[in-house]
Amino acid sequence: MTIAAPTAETRWRCTLCGNLTRFDVTRSSRVIEFLHFDLAGEAKVEETEVLTETLESVRCRWCNAVDQVELVARPGAEEPAAGEAE
């Protein structure tokens, strides 16, 4: 099952237990990283550019459900009703 990432208007919810806050996410990414090495040879990532990213699975941390996570609207993200102030 493929699931979309949350946006500013949506968040994940487990349909089995109702969890909204704790998930284990498995993702694959292809990135370009700019590494800066100090004189001792220790590396630090200074820039990361994500070329592609795929969410492989989202598992509920509370009940371990894998195929029960859905996107729902975030509180306050609803559009104003018709006729309300602009």
Secondary structure, DSSP 8 states (H G I E B T S, - for coil): -------SSEEEEETTT---S-EEEEEEEEEEEEEEE-TT--EEEEEEEEEEEEEEEEEETTT--STTEEEEE-TT-S---TTS--
